[in-house]
């Protein structure tokens, strides 16, 4: 994909390895118009009806992966989708060993799922 090649070029131009060793995962709820019916939900924590972007970026802020869901999908469930899709692209990110997240992703069962799925 174009984004993947651009990320590699930028990383190399910044004297970094082509593949990142660390990334950050977070989500953002976005209001959408009332005409769309697919993938719309209500994020009660942010009082927003719409969609949610779950984004994984490297330490330069360059996009690795994005998943768009209904806004009512939790960070926890969105992270599962992101990490499952990342696992399918694992050969592109052989050095990726650390992903930082905030408190929305906490929970022993989530950490167990991550460890069981990726370690």
Biopython code that builds the backbone (N, CA, C, O; Angstrom):
import numpy as np
from Bio.PDB.StructureBuilder import StructureBuilder

atoms = [
    (1, "UNK", "N", (0.829, -1.185, 0.000)),
    (1, "UNK", "CA", (0.000, 0.000, 0.000)),
    (1, "UNK", "C", (0.880, 1.257, 0.000)),
    (1, "UNK", "O", (2.036, 1.223, 0.420)),
    (2, "UNK", "N", (0.322, 2.332, -0.466)),
    (2, "UNK", "CA", (1.055, 3.589, -0.555)),
    (2, "UNK", "C", (1.463, 4.068, 0.832)),
    (2, "UNK", "O", (2.601, 4.494, 1.030)),
    (3, "UNK", "N", (0.537, 4.003, 1.802)),
    (3, "UNK", "CA", (0.846, 4.462, 3.156)),
    (3, "UNK", "C", (2.019, 3.686, 3.757)),
    (3, "UNK", "O", (2.871, 4.270, 4.426)),
    (4, "UNK", "N", (2.065, 2.386, 3.524)),
    (4, "UNK", "CA", (3.146, 1.566, 4.059)),
    (4, "UNK", "C", (4.490, 1.992, 3.481)),
    (4, "UNK", "O", (5.473, 2.111, 4.212)),
    (5, "UNK", "N", (4.534, 2.221, 2.172)),
    (5, "UNK", "CA", (5.792, 2.631, 1.536)),
    (5, "UNK", "C", (6.212, 4.029, 1.989)),
    (5, "UNK", "O", (7.393, 4.272, 2.234)),
    (6, "UNK", "N", (5.250, 4.948, 2.101)),
    (6, "UNK", "CA", (5.577, 6.295, 2.582)),
    (6, "UNK", "C", (6.118, 6.265, 4.013)),
    (6, "UNK", "O", (7.069, 6.979, 4.330)),
    (7, "UNK", "N", (5.520, 5.446, 4.871)),
    (7, "UNK", "CA", (5.992, 5.326, 6.249)),
    (7, "UNK", "C", (7.453, 4.855, 6.267)),
    (7, "UNK", "O", (8.270, 5.390, 7.016)),
    (8, "UNK", "N", (7.775, 3.860, 5.447)),
    (8, "UNK", "CA", (9.151, 3.352, 5.384)),
    (8, "UNK", "C", (10.089, 4.446, 4.904)),
    (8, "UNK", "O", (11.152, 4.639, 5.495)),
    (9, "UNK", "N", (9.731, 5.160, 3.857)),
    (9, "UNK", "CA", (10.584, 6.219, 3.317)),
    (9, "UNK", "C", (10.840, 7.310, 4.356)),
    (9, "UNK", "O", (11.969, 7.772, 4.523)),
    (10, "UNK", "N", (9.776, 7.713, 5.050)),
    (10, "UNK", "CA", (9.936, 8.763, 6.060)),
    (10, "UNK", "C", (10.809, 8.274, 7.201)),
    (10, "UNK", "O", (11.688, 9.001, 7.662)),
    (11, "UNK", "N", (10.582, 7.062, 7.660)),
    (11, "UNK", "CA", (11.394, 6.522, 8.764)),
    (11, "UNK", "C", (12.875, 6.471, 8.368)),
    (11, "UNK", "O", (13.741, 6.863, 9.150)),
    (12, "UNK", "N", (13.159, 5.995, 7.172)),
    (12, "UNK", "CA", (14.549, 5.918, 6.705)),
    (12, "UNK", "C", (15.146, 7.312, 6.564)),
    (12, "UNK", "O", (16.306, 7.524, 6.916)),
    (13, "UNK", "N", (14.366, 8.270, 6.052)),
    (13, "UNK", "CA", (14.871, 9.644, 5.904)),
    (13, "UNK", "C", (15.146, 10.298, 7.258)),
    (13, "UNK", "O", (15.929, 11.244, 7.346)),
    (14, "UNK", "N", (14.497, 9.790, 8.316)),
    (14, "UNK", "CA", (14.727, 10.295, 9.675)),
    (14, "UNK", "C", (15.770, 9.460, 10.415)),
    (14, "UNK", "O", (15.874, 9.530, 11.640)),
    (15, "UNK", "N", (16.538, 8.673, 9.666)),
    (15, "UNK", "CA", (17.608, 7.817, 10.211)),
    (15, "UNK", "C", (17.063, 6.786, 11.206)),
    (15, "UNK", "O", (17.704, 6.491, 12.214)),
    (16, "UNK", "N", (15.883, 6.246, 10.916)),
    (16, "UNK", "CA", (15.264, 5.195, 11.721)),
    (16, "UNK", "C", (15.259, 3.893, 10.922)),
    (16, "UNK", "O", (15.422, 3.900, 9.701)),
    (17, "UNK", "N", (15.073, 2.795, 11.617)),
    (17, "UNK", "CA", (14.878, 1.518, 10.935)),
    (17, "UNK", "C", (13.565, 1.585, 10.158)),
    (17, "UNK", "O", (12.640, 2.280, 10.580)),
    (18, "UNK", "N", (13.464, 0.878, 9.028)),
    (18, "UNK", "CA", (12.212, 0.898, 8.261)),
    (18, "UNK", "C", (11.004, 0.410, 9.061)),
    (18, "UNK", "O", (9.890, 0.896, 8.868)),
    (19, "UNK", "N", (11.226, -0.551, 9.958)),
    (19, "UNK", "CA", (10.142, -1.102, 10.770)),
    (19, "UNK", "C", (10.256, -0.556, 12.193)),
    (19, "UNK", "O", (11.336, -0.602, 12.782)),
    (20, "UNK", "N", (9.158, -0.037, 12.756)),
    (20, "UNK", "CA", (9.213, 0.497, 14.118)),
    (20, "UNK", "C", (9.325, -0.616, 15.160)),
    (20, "UNK", "O", (8.900, -1.747, 14.927)),
    (21, "UNK", "N", (9.902, -0.276, 16.309)),
    (21, "UNK", "CA", (9.968, -1.232, 17.414)),
    (21, "UNK", "C", (8.912, -0.921, 18.469)),
    (21, "UNK", "O", (8.651, -1.743, 19.348)),
    (22, "UNK", "N", (8.303, 0.262, 18.388)),
    (22, "UNK", "CA", (7.288, 0.674, 19.355)),
    (22, "UNK", "C", (6.187, 1.452, 18.643)),
    (22, "UNK", "O", (6.403, 2.062, 17.596)),
    (23, "UNK", "N", (4.998, 1.412, 19.245)),
    (23, "UNK", "CA", (3.845, 2.106, 18.670)),
    (23, "UNK", "C", (2.916, 2.537, 19.797)),
    (23, "UNK", "O", (3.101, 2.163, 20.955)),
    (24, "UNK", "N", (1.925, 3.321, 19.437)),
    (24, "UNK", "CA", (0.922, 3.802, 20.381)),
    (24, "UNK", "C", (-0.461, 3.520, 19.799)),
    (24, "UNK", "O", (-0.701, 3.727, 18.609)),
    (25, "UNK", "N", (-1.367, 3.045, 20.656)),
    (25, "UNK", "CA", (-2.728, 2.721, 20.235)),
    (25, "UNK", "C", (-3.708, 3.578, 21.017)),
    (25, "UNK", "O", (-3.636, 3.648, 22.244)),
    (26, "UNK", "N", (-4.621, 4.228, 20.313)),
    (26, "UNK", "CA", (-5.655, 5.023, 20.965)),
    (26, "UNK", "C", (-6.864, 5.094, 20.041)),
    (26, "UNK", "O", (-6.809, 4.661, 18.890)),
    (27, "UNK", "N", (-7.955, 5.646, 20.560)),
    (27, "UNK", "CA", (-9.168, 5.779, 19.759)),
    (27, "UNK", "C", (-9.717, 7.191, 19.876)),
    (27, "UNK", "O", (-9.388, 7.938, 20.798)),
    (28, "UNK", "N", (-10.567, 7.532, 18.910)),
    (28, "UNK", "CA", (-11.189, 8.848, 18.874)),
    (28, "UNK", "C", (-12.591, 8.701, 18.311)),
    (28, "UNK", "O", (-12.778, 8.126, 17.238)),
    (29, "UNK", "N", (-13.581, 9.221, 19.037)),
    (29, "UNK", "CA", (-14.963, 9.199, 18.565)),
    (29, "UNK", "C", (-15.232, 10.432, 17.717)),
    (29, "UNK", "O", (-14.784, 11.533, 18.038)),
    (30, "UNK", "N", (-15.972, 10.232, 16.624)),
    (30, "UNK", "CA", (-16.261, 11.306, 15.679)),
    (30, "UNK", "C", (-17.744, 11.335, 15.392)),
    (30, "UNK", "O", (-18.345, 10.296, 15.118)),
    (31, "UNK", "N", (-18.344, 12.519, 15.452)),
    (31, "UNK", "CA", (-19.759, 12.673, 15.105)),
    (31, "UNK", "C", (-19.940, 12.411, 13.624)),
    (31, "UNK", "O", (-19.093, 12.770, 12.807)),
    (32, "UNK", "N", (-21.072, 11.772, 13.284)),
    (32, "UNK", "CA", (-21.412, 11.559, 11.881)),
    (32, "UNK", "C", (-22.819, 12.053, 11.640)),
    (32, "UNK", "O", (-23.612, 12.211, 12.569)),
    (33, "UNK", "N", (-23.116, 12.295, 10.378)),
    (33, "UNK", "CA", (-24.439, 12.760, 10.004)),
    (33, "UNK", "C", (-25.488, 11.688, 10.204)),
    (33, "UNK", "O", (-25.158, 10.506, 10.308)),
    (34, "UNK", "N", (-26.733, 12.081, 10.257)),
    (34, "UNK", "CA", (-27.834, 11.161, 10.497)),
    (34, "UNK", "C", (-28.225, 10.321, 9.301)),
    (34, "UNK", "O", (-29.056, 9.424, 9.445)),
    (35, "UNK", "N", (-27.662, 10.570, 8.115)),
    (35, "UNK", "CA", (-28.053, 9.833, 6.919)),
    (35, "UNK", "C", (-27.393, 8.467, 6.810)),
    (35, "UNK", "O", (-27.869, 7.605, 6.071)),
    (36, "UNK", "N", (-26.326, 8.268, 7.522)),
    (36, "UNK", "CA", (-25.601, 7.001, 7.446)),
    (36, "UNK", "C", (-26.164, 6.018, 8.457)),
    (36, "UNK", "O", (-26.421, 6.384, 9.604)),
    (37, "UNK", "N", (-26.356, 4.787, 8.045)),
    (37, "UNK", "CA", (-26.932, 3.790, 8.951)),
    (37, "UNK", "C", (-25.905, 2.774, 9.426)),
    (37, "UNK", "O", (-26.043, 2.238, 10.526)),
    (38, "UNK", "N", (-24.881, 2.495, 8.631)),
    (38, "UNK", "CA", (-23.892, 1.485, 8.980)),
    (38, "UNK", "C", (-22.864, 2.028, 9.955)),
    (38, "UNK", "O", (-22.425, 3.173, 9.855)),
    (39, "UNK", "N", (-22.492, 1.175, 10.901)),
    (39, "UNK", "CA", (-21.404, 1.471, 11.827)),
    (39, "UNK", "C", (-21.577, 2.770, 12.613)),
    (39, "UNK", "O", (-20.607, 3.498, 12.826)),
    (40, "UNK", "N", (-22.791, 3.062, 13.040)),
    (40, "UNK", "CA", (-23.019, 4.224, 13.882)),
    (40, "UNK", "C", (-23.443, 3.730, 15.254)),
    (40, "UNK", "O", (-24.267, 2.823, 15.374)),
    (41, "UNK", "N", (-22.880, 4.328, 16.270)),
    (41, "UNK", "CA", (-23.222, 3.966, 17.636)),
    (41, "UNK", "C", (-23.099, 5.185, 18.525)),
    (41, "UNK", "O", (-22.754, 6.272, 18.061)),
    (42, "UNK", "N", (-23.378, 5.002, 19.795)),
    (42, "UNK", "CA", (-23.326, 6.108, 20.740)),
    (42, "UNK", "C", (-22.235, 5.845, 21.769)),
    (42, "UNK", "O", (-22.269, 4.843, 22.483)),
    (43, "UNK", "N", (-21.266, 6.753, 21.838)),
    (43, "UNK", "CA", (-20.191, 6.683, 22.833)),
    (43, "UNK", "C", (-20.656, 7.472, 24.049)),
    (43, "UNK", "O", (-20.565, 8.700, 24.069)),
    (44, "UNK", "N", (-21.155, 6.767, 25.066)),
    (44, "UNK", "CA", (-21.697, 7.409, 26.256)),
    (44, "UNK", "C", (-20.651, 8.161, 27.053)),
    (44, "UNK", "O", (-20.971, 9.159, 27.699)),
    (45, "UNK", "N", (-19.409, 7.706, 27.022)),
    (45, "UNK", "CA", (-18.350, 8.374, 27.775)),
    (45, "UNK", "C", (-18.044, 9.759, 27.203)),
    (45, "UNK", "O", (-17.672, 10.671, 27.942)),
    (46, "UNK", "N", (-18.202, 9.913, 25.888)),
    (46, "UNK", "CA", (-17.891, 11.193, 25.246)),
    (46, "UNK", "C", (-19.129, 11.903, 24.727)),
    (46, "UNK", "O", (-19.035, 12.992, 24.160)),
    (47, "UNK", "N", (-20.304, 11.281, 24.923)),
    (47, "UNK", "CA", (-21.570, 11.867, 24.501)),
    (47, "UNK", "C", (-21.572, 12.169, 23.000)),
    (47, "UNK", "O", (-21.959, 13.256, 22.573)),
    (48, "UNK", "N", (-21.132, 11.181, 22.210)),
    (48, "UNK", "CA", (-21.035, 11.364, 20.762)),
    (48, "UNK", "C", (-21.726, 10.202, 20.053)),
    (48, "UNK", "O", (-21.498, 9.036, 20.372)),
    (49, "UNK", "N", (-22.580, 10.547, 19.079)),
    (49, "UNK", "CA", (-23.198, 9.547, 18.219)),
    (49, "UNK", "C", (-22.433, 9.558, 16.904)),
    (49, "UNK", "O", (-22.343, 10.588, 16.236)),
    (50, "UNK", "N", (-21.886, 8.409, 16.540)),
    (50, "UNK", "CA", (-21.134, 8.358, 15.296)),
    (50, "UNK", "C", (-20.241, 7.152, 15.198)),
    (50, "UNK", "O", (-20.660, 6.020, 15.439)),
    (51, "UNK", "N", (-19.000, 7.415, 14.839)),
    (51, "UNK", "CA", (-18.016, 6.357, 14.624)),
    (51, "UNK", "C", (-16.807, 6.571, 15.520)),
    (51, "UNK", "O", (-16.629, 7.627, 16.128)),
    (52, "UNK", "N", (-15.985, 5.534, 15.580)),
    (52, "UNK", "CA", (-14.761, 5.616, 16.382)),
    (52, "UNK", "C", (-13.592, 5.102, 15.549)),
    (52, "UNK", "O", (-13.674, 4.048, 14.918)),
    (53, "UNK", "N", (-12.487, 5.879, 15.561)),
    (53, "UNK", "CA", (-11.252, 5.458, 14.897)),
    (53, "UNK", "C", (-10.334, 4.861, 15.947)),
    (53, "UNK", "O", (-10.071, 5.489, 16.973)),
    (54, "UNK", "N", (-9.851, 3.667, 15.704)),
    (54, "UNK", "CA", (-8.860, 3.015, 16.559)),
    (54, "UNK", "C", (-7.563, 3.054, 15.753)),
    (54, "UNK", "O", (-7.446, 2.386, 14.726)),
    (55, "UNK", "N", (-6.585, 3.843, 16.224)),
    (55, "UNK", "CA", (-5.391, 4.095, 15.430)),
    (55, "UNK", "C", (-4.138, 3.578, 16.113)),
    (55, "UNK", "O", (-3.942, 3.773, 17.312)),
    (56, "UNK", "N", (-3.299, 2.921, 15.341)),
    (56, "UNK", "CA", (-1.992, 2.483, 15.798)),
    (56, "UNK", "C", (-0.969, 3.281, 15.015)),
    (56, "UNK", "O", (-0.945, 3.225, 13.786)),
    (57, "UNK", "N", (-0.116, 4.031, 15.722)),
    (57, "UNK", "CA", (0.904, 4.863, 15.079)),
    (57, "UNK", "C", (2.270, 4.537, 15.656)),
    (57, "UNK", "O", (2.383, 4.079, 16.792)),
    (58, "UNK", "N", (3.314, 4.778, 14.857)),
    (58, "UNK", "CA", (4.665, 4.562, 15.358)),
    (58, "UNK", "C", (5.117, 5.764, 16.189)),
    (58, "UNK", "O", (4.336, 6.693, 16.398)),
    (59, "UNK", "N", (6.345, 5.762, 16.658)),
    (59, "UNK", "CA", (6.821, 6.825, 17.544)),
    (59, "UNK", "C", (7.018, 8.157, 16.830)),
    (59, "UNK", "O", (7.217, 9.184, 17.480)),
    (60, "UNK", "N", (6.964, 8.152, 15.505)),
    (60, "UNK", "CA", (6.999, 9.406, 14.750)),
    (60, "UNK", "C", (5.588, 9.917, 14.466)),
    (60, "UNK", "O", (5.419, 10.988, 13.883)),
    (61, "UNK", "N", (4.573, 9.152, 14.878)),
    (61, "UNK", "CA", (3.185, 9.522, 14.617)),
    (61, "UNK", "C", (2.684, 9.062, 13.260)),
    (61, "UNK", "O", (1.617, 9.481, 12.812)),
    (62, "UNK", "N", (3.449, 8.205, 12.609)),
    (62, "UNK", "CA", (3.064, 7.710, 11.287)),
    (62, "UNK", "C", (2.107, 6.530, 11.434)),
    (62, "UNK", "O", (2.326, 5.638, 12.254)),
    (63, "UNK", "N", (1.058, 6.538, 10.640)),
    (63, "UNK", "CA", (0.004, 5.544, 10.731)),
    (63, "UNK", "C", (0.501, 4.149, 10.353)),
    (63, "UNK", "O", (1.097, 3.947, 9.295)),
    (64, "UNK", "N", (0.240, 3.198, 11.241)),
    (64, "UNK", "CA", (0.509, 1.789, 10.971)),
    (64, "UNK", "C", (-0.787, 1.105, 10.558)),
    (64, "UNK", "O", (-0.825, 0.360, 9.579)),
    (65, "UNK", "N", (-1.856, 1.370, 11.321)),
    (65, "UNK", "CA", (-3.127, 0.703, 11.074)),
    (65, "UNK", "C", (-4.248, 1.538, 11.667)),
    (65, "UNK", "O", (-4.082, 2.150, 12.723)),
    (66, "UNK", "N", (-5.380, 1.564, 10.995)),
    (66, "UNK", "CA", (-6.566, 2.223, 11.528)),
    (66, "UNK", "C", (-7.777, 1.329, 11.273)),
    (66, "UNK", "O", (-7.906, 0.720, 10.211)),
    (67, "UNK", "N", (-8.654, 1.265, 12.263)),
    (67, "UNK", "CA", (-9.895, 0.508, 12.162)),
    (67, "UNK", "C", (-11.023, 1.457, 12.547)),
    (67, "UNK", "O", (-10.940, 2.124, 13.579)),
    (68, "UNK", "N", (-12.070, 1.529, 11.738)),
    (68, "UNK", "CA", (-13.223, 2.379, 12.024)),
    (68, "UNK", "C", (-14.380, 1.477, 12.440)),
    (68, "UNK", "O", (-14.722, 0.515, 11.754)),
    (69, "UNK", "N", (-14.976, 1.819, 13.594)),
    (69, "UNK", "CA", (-16.096, 1.047, 14.128)),
    (69, "UNK", "C", (-17.220, 2.005, 14.514)),
    (69, "UNK", "O", (-17.086, 3.222, 14.395)),
    (70, "UNK", "N", (-18.314, 1.440, 14.973)),
    (70, "UNK", "CA", (-19.360, 2.258, 15.579)),
    (70, "UNK", "C", (-18.806, 2.865, 16.856)),
    (70, "UNK", "O", (-17.938, 2.268, 17.494)),
    (71, "UNK", "N", (-19.286, 4.031, 17.240)),
    (71, "UNK", "CA", (-18.757, 4.738, 18.406)),
    (71, "UNK", "C", (-18.961, 3.983, 19.715)),
    (71, "UNK", "O", (-18.238, 4.218, 20.683)),
    (72, "UNK", "N", (-19.937, 3.081, 19.755)),
    (72, "UNK", "CA", (-20.186, 2.360, 20.993)),
    (72, "UNK", "C", (-19.250, 1.173, 21.210)),
    (72, "UNK", "O", (-19.353, 0.494, 22.230)),
    (73, "UNK", "N", (-18.340, 0.910, 20.273)),
    (73, "UNK", "CA", (-17.336, -0.144, 20.450)),
    (73, "UNK", "C", (-16.296, 0.369, 21.443)),
    (73, "UNK", "O", (-15.749, 1.458, 21.272)),
    (74, "UNK", "N", (-16.029, -0.417, 22.475)),
    (74, "UNK", "CA", (-15.096, 0.016, 23.518)),
    (74, "UNK", "C", (-13.656, 0.017, 23.000)),
    (74, "UNK", "O", (-13.346, -0.609, 21.986)),
    (75, "UNK", "N", (-12.789, 0.730, 23.711)),
    (75, "UNK", "CA", (-11.371, 0.730, 23.365)),
    (75, "UNK", "C", (-10.833, -0.691, 23.411)),
    (75, "UNK", "O", (-10.053, -1.107, 22.555)),
    (76, "UNK", "N", (-11.258, -1.413, 24.409)),
    (76, "UNK", "CA", (-10.851, -2.798, 24.620)),
    (76, "UNK", "C", (-11.182, -3.655, 23.394)),
    (76, "UNK", "O", (-10.316, -4.356, 22.872)),
    (77, "UNK", "N", (-12.440, -3.596, 22.935)),
    (77, "UNK", "CA", (-12.849, -4.392, 21.780)),
    (77, "UNK", "C", (-12.218, -3.879, 20.490)),
    (77, "UNK", "O", (-11.868, -4.671, 19.615)),
    (78, "UNK", "N", (-12.070, -2.573, 20.365)),
    (78, "UNK", "CA", (-11.405, -2.003, 19.196)),
    (78, "UNK", "C", (-9.952, -2.429, 19.121)),
    (78, "UNK", "O", (-9.439, -2.704, 18.036)),
    (79, "UNK", "N", (-9.279, -2.486, 20.273)),
    (79, "UNK", "CA", (-7.885, -2.921, 20.313)),
    (79, "UNK", "C", (-7.757, -4.365, 19.852)),
    (79, "UNK", "O", (-6.799, -4.719, 19.165)),
    (80, "UNK", "N", (-8.710, -5.188, 20.223)),
    (80, "UNK", "CA", (-8.681, -6.583, 19.769)),
    (80, "UNK", "C", (-8.717, -6.659, 18.238)),
    (80, "UNK", "O", (-7.983, -7.437, 17.629)),
    (81, "UNK", "N", (-9.573, -5.849, 17.631)),
    (81, "UNK", "CA", (-9.671, -5.830, 16.164)),
    (81, "UNK", "C", (-8.360, -5.345, 15.556)),
    (81, "UNK", "O", (-7.846, -5.951, 14.616)),
    (82, "UNK", "N", (-7.818, -4.245, 16.096)),
    (82, "UNK", "CA", (-6.557, -3.695, 15.590)),
    (82, "UNK", "C", (-5.445, -4.729, 15.694)),
    (82, "UNK", "O", (-4.716, -4.958, 14.729)),
    (83, "UNK", "N", (-5.312, -5.351, 16.852)),
    (83, "UNK", "CA", (-4.225, -6.301, 17.056)),
    (83, "UNK", "C", (-4.391, -7.558, 16.198)),
    (83, "UNK", "O", (-3.400, -8.133, 15.746)),
    (84, "UNK", "N", (-5.625, -7.985, 15.971)),
    (84, "UNK", "CA", (-5.844, -9.129, 15.084)),
    (84, "UNK", "C", (-5.430, -8.788, 13.653)),
    (84, "UNK", "O", (-4.820, -9.610, 12.969)),
    (85, "UNK", "N", (-5.760, -7.583, 13.203)),
    (85, "UNK", "CA", (-5.361, -7.171, 11.848)),
    (85, "UNK", "C", (-3.856, -6.963, 11.761)),
    (85, "UNK", "O", (-3.237, -7.271, 10.742)),
    (86, "UNK", "N", (-3.274, -6.441, 12.830)),
    (86, "UNK", "CA", (-1.819, -6.271, 12.861)),
    (86, "UNK", "C", (-1.129, -7.625, 12.759)),
    (86, "UNK", "O", (-0.090, -7.744, 12.108)),
    (87, "UNK", "N", (-1.691, -8.634, 13.388)),
    (87, "UNK", "CA", (-1.109, -9.968, 13.349)),
    (87, "UNK", "C", (-1.043, -10.496, 11.917)),
    (87, "UNK", "O", (-0.128, -11.248, 11.581)),
    (88, "UNK", "N", (-2.005, -10.112, 11.067)),
    (88, "UNK", "CA", (-1.990, -10.531, 9.664)),
    (88, "UNK", "C", (-0.902, -9.809, 8.865)),
    (88, "UNK", "O", (-0.502, -10.273, 7.797)),
    (89, "UNK", "N", (-0.423, -8.665, 9.386)),
    (89, "UNK", "CA", (0.626, -7.894, 8.728)),
    (89, "UNK", "C", (1.955, -8.037, 9.473)),
    (89, "UNK", "O", (2.870, -7.240, 9.266)),
    (90, "UNK", "N", (2.063, -9.028, 10.321)),
    (90, "UNK", "CA", (3.211, -9.159, 11.227)),
    (90, "UNK", "C", (4.553, -9.173, 10.493)),
    (90, "UNK", "O", (5.545, -8.671, 11.022)),
    (91, "UNK", "N", (4.601, -9.738, 9.286)),
    (91, "UNK", "CA", (5.871, -9.781, 8.550)),
    (91, "UNK", "C", (6.363, -8.387, 8.171)),
    (91, "UNK", "O", (7.555, -8.213, 7.916)),
    (92, "UNK", "N", (5.473, -7.386, 8.126)),
    (92, "UNK", "CA", (5.881, -6.006, 7.833)),
    (92, "UNK", "C", (6.479, -5.313, 9.054)),
    (92, "UNK", "O", (7.146, -4.287, 8.922)),
    (93, "UNK", "N", (6.241, -5.872, 10.243)),
    (93, "UNK", "CA", (6.672, -5.221, 11.482)),
    (93, "UNK", "C", (7.417, -6.197, 12.388)),
    (93, "UNK", "O", (6.980, -6.461, 13.508)),
    (94, "UNK", "N", (8.535, -6.732, 11.911)),
    (94, "UNK", "CA", (9.248, -7.738, 12.705)),
    (94, "UNK", "C", (9.853, -7.191, 13.996)),
    (94, "UNK", "O", (10.106, -7.955, 14.927)),
    (95, "UNK", "N", (10.086, -5.888, 14.064)),
    (95, "UNK", "CA", (10.708, -5.288, 15.245)),
    (95, "UNK", "C", (9.691, -4.769, 16.259)),
    (95, "UNK", "O", (10.077, -4.382, 17.362)),
    (96, "UNK", "N", (8.422, -4.752, 15.921)),
    (96, "UNK", "CA", (7.398, -4.173, 16.802)),
    (96, "UNK", "C", (7.177, -5.071, 18.020)),
    (96, "UNK", "O", (6.582, -6.145, 17.924)),
    (97, "UNK", "N", (7.671, -4.603, 19.162)),
    (97, "UNK", "CA", (7.573, -5.402, 20.396)),
    (97, "UNK", "C", (6.889, -4.654, 21.533)),
    (97, "UNK", "O", (6.608, -5.251, 22.572)),
    (98, "UNK", "N", (6.615, -3.362, 21.362)),
    (98, "UNK", "CA", (6.000, -2.582, 22.440)),
    (98, "UNK", "C", (4.907, -1.697, 21.865)),
    (98, "UNK", "O", (5.115, -0.994, 20.876)),
    (99, "UNK", "N", (3.729, -1.741, 22.503)),
    (99, "UNK", "CA", (2.613, -0.868, 22.118)),
    (99, "UNK", "C", (2.108, -0.192, 23.378)),
    (99, "UNK", "O", (1.679, -0.857, 24.321)),
    (100, "UNK", "N", (2.159, 1.137, 23.393)),
    (100, "UNK", "CA", (1.677, 1.906, 24.531)),
    (100, "UNK", "C", (0.186, 2.168, 24.366)),
    (100, "UNK", "O", (-0.286, 2.460, 23.267)),
    (101, "UNK", "N", (-0.555, 2.061, 25.476)),
    (101, "UNK", "CA", (-1.996, 2.326, 25.505)),
    (101, "UNK", "C", (-2.317, 3.124, 26.766)),
    (101, "UNK", "O", (-1.502, 3.204, 27.685)),
    (102, "UNK", "N", (-3.513, 3.715, 26.800)),
    (102, "UNK", "CA", (-3.934, 4.435, 28.003)),
    (102, "UNK", "C", (-4.861, 3.563, 28.836)),
    (102, "UNK", "O", (-5.007, 2.374, 28.556)),
    (103, "UNK", "N", (-5.488, 4.138, 29.852)),
    (103, "UNK", "CA", (-6.304, 3.402, 30.806)),
    (103, "UNK", "C", (-7.529, 2.727, 30.225)),
    (103, "UNK", "O", (-8.079, 1.824, 30.856)),
    (104, "UNK", "N", (-7.977, 3.130, 29.047)),
    (104, "UNK", "CA", (-9.146, 2.504, 28.430)),
    (104, "UNK", "C", (-8.909, 1.059, 28.027)),
    (104, "UNK", "O", (-9.856, 0.339, 27.710)),
    (105, "UNK", "N", (-7.669, 0.635, 28.037)),
    (105, "UNK", "CA", (-7.310, -0.713, 27.608)),
    (105, "UNK", "C", (-6.907, -1.604, 28.777)),
    (105, "UNK", "O", (-6.359, -2.685, 28.564)),
    (106, "UNK", "N", (-7.167, -1.174, 29.998)),
    (106, "UNK", "CA", (-6.715, -1.951, 31.162)),
    (106, "UNK", "C", (-7.602, -3.171, 31.403)),
    (106, "UNK", "O", (-8.715, -3.277, 30.887)),
    (107, "UNK", "N", (-7.077, -4.060, 32.183)),
    (107, "UNK", "CA", (-7.818, -5.260, 32.552)),
    (107, "UNK", "C", (-6.965, -6.498, 32.410)),
    (107, "UNK", "O", (-6.294, -6.691, 31.396)),
    (108, "UNK", "N", (-6.991, -7.326, 33.417)),
    (108, "UNK", "CA", (-6.186, -8.541, 33.411)),
    (108, "UNK", "C", (-6.594, -9.475, 32.273)),
    (108, "UNK", "O", (-5.738, -10.117, 31.664)),
    (109, "UNK", "N", (-7.898, -9.558, 31.979)),
    (109, "UNK", "CA", (-8.335, -10.450, 30.908)),
    (109, "UNK", "C", (-7.862, -9.957, 29.544)),
    (109, "UNK", "O", (-7.560, -10.767, 28.668)),
    (110, "UNK", "N", (-7.792, -8.635, 29.352)),
    (110, "UNK", "CA", (-7.276, -8.098, 28.098)),
    (110, "UNK", "C", (-5.793, -8.419, 27.964)),
    (110, "UNK", "O", (-5.353, -8.860, 26.902)),
    (111, "UNK", "N", (-5.027, -8.209, 29.008)),
    (111, "UNK", "CA", (-3.591, -8.502, 28.967)),
    (111, "UNK", "C", (-3.358, -9.991, 28.728)),
    (111, "UNK", "O", (-2.447, -10.363, 27.988)),
    (112, "UNK", "N", (-4.165, -10.837, 29.342)),
    (112, "UNK", "CA", (-4.027, -12.280, 29.125)),
    (112, "UNK", "C", (-4.303, -12.609, 27.664)),
    (112, "UNK", "O", (-3.583, -13.405, 27.061)),
    (113, "UNK", "N", (-5.351, -11.996, 27.085)),
    (113, "UNK", "CA", (-5.665, -12.235, 25.684)),
    (113, "UNK", "C", (-4.499, -11.802, 24.799)),
    (113, "UNK", "O", (-4.137, -12.523, 23.869)),
    (114, "UNK", "N", (-3.904, -10.632, 25.070)),
    (114, "UNK", "CA", (-2.772, -10.144, 24.290)),
    (114, "UNK", "C", (-1.605, -11.124, 24.384)),
    (114, "UNK", "O", (-1.013, -11.499, 23.372)),
    (115, "UNK", "N", (-1.282, -11.530, 25.605)),
    (115, "UNK", "CA", (-0.153, -12.432, 25.804)),
    (115, "UNK", "C", (-0.407, -13.792, 25.129)),
    (115, "UNK", "O", (0.498, -14.347, 24.506)),
    (116, "UNK", "N", (-1.605, -14.320, 25.247)),
    (116, "UNK", "CA", (-1.926, -15.597, 24.632)),
    (116, "UNK", "C", (-1.921, -15.520, 23.105)),
    (116, "UNK", "O", (-1.556, -16.479, 22.426)),
    (117, "UNK", "N", (-2.329, -14.375, 22.582)),
    (117, "UNK", "CA", (-2.459, -14.228, 21.125)),
    (117, "UNK", "C", (-1.160, -13.890, 20.424)),
    (117, "UNK", "O", (-0.977, -14.266, 19.266)),
    (118, "UNK", "N", (-0.257, -13.194, 21.087)),
    (118, "UNK", "CA", (0.902, -12.656, 20.393)),
    (118, "UNK", "C", (2.247, -13.060, 20.964)),
    (118, "UNK", "O", (3.277, -12.691, 20.400)),
    (119, "UNK", "N", (2.279, -13.790, 22.042)),
    (119, "UNK", "CA", (3.575, -14.174, 22.628)),
    (119, "UNK", "C", (3.795, -15.660, 22.533)),
    (119, "UNK", "O", (4.830, -16.160, 22.974)),
]
sb = StructureBuilder()
sb.init_structure("model")
sb.init_model(0)
sb.init_chain("A")
sb.init_seg("    ")
for serial, (resi, resn, name, xyz) in enumerate(atoms, 1):
    if name == "N":
        sb.init_residue(resn, " ", resi, " ")
    sb.init_atom(name, np.array(xyz, "f"), 0.0, 1.0, " ", f" {name:<3s}", serial, name[0])
structure = sb.get_structure()
